[in-house]
Structures are given as C-alpha cells and as structure tokens.
Amino acid sequence: MDNFIHSGEWLALASAVVWAVAVILFRISGFRLHPFGLNLGKNLFALALIVLTTILTGASFWPAAGELKTTLLLLLSGFLGIAISDTLFLWTLKLIGASLTAIVDCVYAPFVIGMSYFFLGERLTWVQLLGVVMIVSAVITISRSDSDNGRGPLTRKNLALGIILGVSAMAFVAVGIVIIKPVLKDIPVVWATGVRLLGGTIPLLFLPLFPKRRPDFRPLLELSTWKVLAPASFLGTYLSLMFWIGGMKYTLASVASALNQLSTIFIFILATVFLKEKATPWRILAVALAFVGAFLATY
C-alpha cells in the first residue's frame, strides 16, 4: 500500500462511497427494525468480523499496549460513540430519511473542532469558523425544506426531532473520539475498534431483558432481516472504518477528512435515486452549504 500512488486519497474516497451505500441499507433495514435492534444487530455482526480478522491476522486479543486505563477509555468511547450516538443516528435516519440525515451529520466537524480547542489545545482558524457557520446554516436551511422522507410527508414535529437527535448523535460521537485521540497512536487499530464495539454493544444487550423492549429486537431472529442488515453492517460498521483509518494513515488528515465528507453528496444522490427522497431546491442548497462548510472546517 505504501507504494501505491495516492493510496491514502483513494482509501479516504472509498470510505465515503462505502459509508454512503451502508447508510442507504441501514435506512432500508430501519423500515422494519427499531433503532435499538438495528444498532445491536450491526454491532454483533461487526464484532464477529473483528474477531475473525484478529484470528486470521494472528494478532493478539490483548496486546501489550492494552493497559487498563486505555481499555476503559475505549469502552467509554464505544458507549458514547456507538451505543448512544449510533442509536440516535439510526433514529434520525428513520425519522427524516437519508438525505437530510447526511446534512445534519455535518455538524460533527464543528463539535470535534470545538472540543479539540477546549480539551486538546488545538487552535481554530477563521476559515474553520466560516465552515462552522456554513454547516449551521445548512441545518437551518433544511428546517425550511418542504420535506418527504421517502415514506410519505415529513411532519414538522418529526423534522425537528430528527434534527435534535442527529445533532445530539454527532455531539456524542465527537466526545467519544476526542477522549481517545491521545492514546490511539500507541494501540493496534483492529484491537481498538473491537474494544470500542464491545463498549457499544454490551449496554444494548441488557435492553431485551425489559419486556417492553423485546419487540424491538425480535426481527433479528428472522433470517430475512439479515439480507440487508448483514451487508450494511459489513460496509458501514466494519469496512468503512478500515478504509477511513487507512486514509488517515497514508495521506494528510485534512485531505482525508475532505474526501470523507464526500459521503454527504453520495448519500444525497443515492437517497434520491434508490429511496425516492425528493431533491428539492432547499435540500440542494443545504447539501452545498454543508459540504463546503465541512471542507472548510477541516481545512
């Protein structure tokens, strides 16, 4: 891979494409699965792939770098960024559709920038601040959208709730990433991914113990559910992450981040073509604002 010209750029671009496809599949899975069940199902499938990857590569399930403090940070990161954030993300996807969710997700960049400023001592530029303003403007713009989520008219209540849940999801995932950033350089990527997934899966395993929540997980016992959920989990919870990490490793973080953000455009196009979500002028304007804003925020 080191000898492959522009390998980092290609991997970052591949991550954006794969994630976009996965979001569409998660959206389809969400038609019959509650966000709790969908999140648990995708995590369990990805965990199985991580275990298989560890065995096939001959890596250790407990590397020397895996000290208790690091492990606890990764578990906490998984709880915040997977158990909570992914559930909120999938709920947003269910409420407002894929194209609007992709726009809301761009607030991830401002959250990471703000938290890095306060907790990691990183400094903001005027260009980054302009990007943040454009992203916020994009979210405000979709609130004016004459919306349809691909399953019928989208009420103002669901649109507002979807935006709130989506913004909250990005806040949680940003916290989850910032708290482990200082330790990531010292630990194996596959092991770190597995521990984070474990931290995001264990809390969800307790939910089926509550009788009122059991129906949320019952579709996971049906083989037909996995026809869409399995490829979605493979692409979105396993493969996309590997491509993302490869992109960060083999090219500049600013370049990789900008290419990753192309997922907003890909999701919008795929949602319009395959999910029949409307490409209204307001949505197109919001996508443009969000994409340019995210690019500037990571500049």
Secondary structure, 3 states (H helix, E strand, C coil): CCCCCCHHHHHHHHHHHHHHHHHHHHHHHCCCCCHHHHHHHHHHHHHHHHHHHHHHHCCCCCCCCCCHHHHHHHHHHHHHHHHHHHHHHHHHHHHHCHHHHHHHHHHHHHHHHHHHHHHCCCCCCHHHHHHHHHHHHHHHHHCCCCCECCCCECCHHHHHHHHHHHHHHHHHHHHHHHCCHHHHCCCCHHHHHHHHHHHHHHHHHCHHHCHHHHHHHHHHHCHHHHHHHHHHHHHHHHHHHHHHHHHHHHCCHHHHHHHHCCHHHHHHHHHHHHCCCCCCHHHHHHHHHHHHHHHHHCC
